[in-house]
Amino acid sequence: MKKIIAFLLILTAAGLATFTAQADTTNIQVVPFHVQSYSGSGCPGSFNGYAYMTNSAGTMWLTPPAGTVSGTFTDLSGFTSATCVTRSGIPIRWCATNPFPVSASITYELYTYVQSSGLTNGQPITLQVVWH
């Protein structure tokens, strides 16, 4: 009997670990860099260009998966950049803030504004969003 209970506890723990690991949804995209110089204050500040994530239709508004409550947006390319998220319907912007709050019924724009110089138009930038 003790062996059966121990086995059931192990199965339950393994099931919970699997459920926890599947709760986050990661999306990584390699997108083109767009050259555009801007000098300004605040966030994102001065930058030499930008890149943004797209949805499956190729437009810039992303919808988080059902049950999602936050997101983490990162530029994986290693350039000096400021990542920004804009919420549709309400002019709310989170700049360099991770995680940021989300609702699965609202769409979001995910941009990175690159401060590094020397990049060329169309150069690939790798972006990642993890929905939690």
Buried (B, 14 or more C-beta within 10 A) or exposed (E): EEEEEEEEEEEEEEEEEEEEEEEBBEBEBEBEBBEEEEEEEEBBBEBBBBBBBBEEEEEBBBBBEEEBEBBBBBBEBEBEBBBBBBBEEEEEBBBBBEBBEBEEEBBBBBBBBBBBEEBEEEBEBBBBBBBB
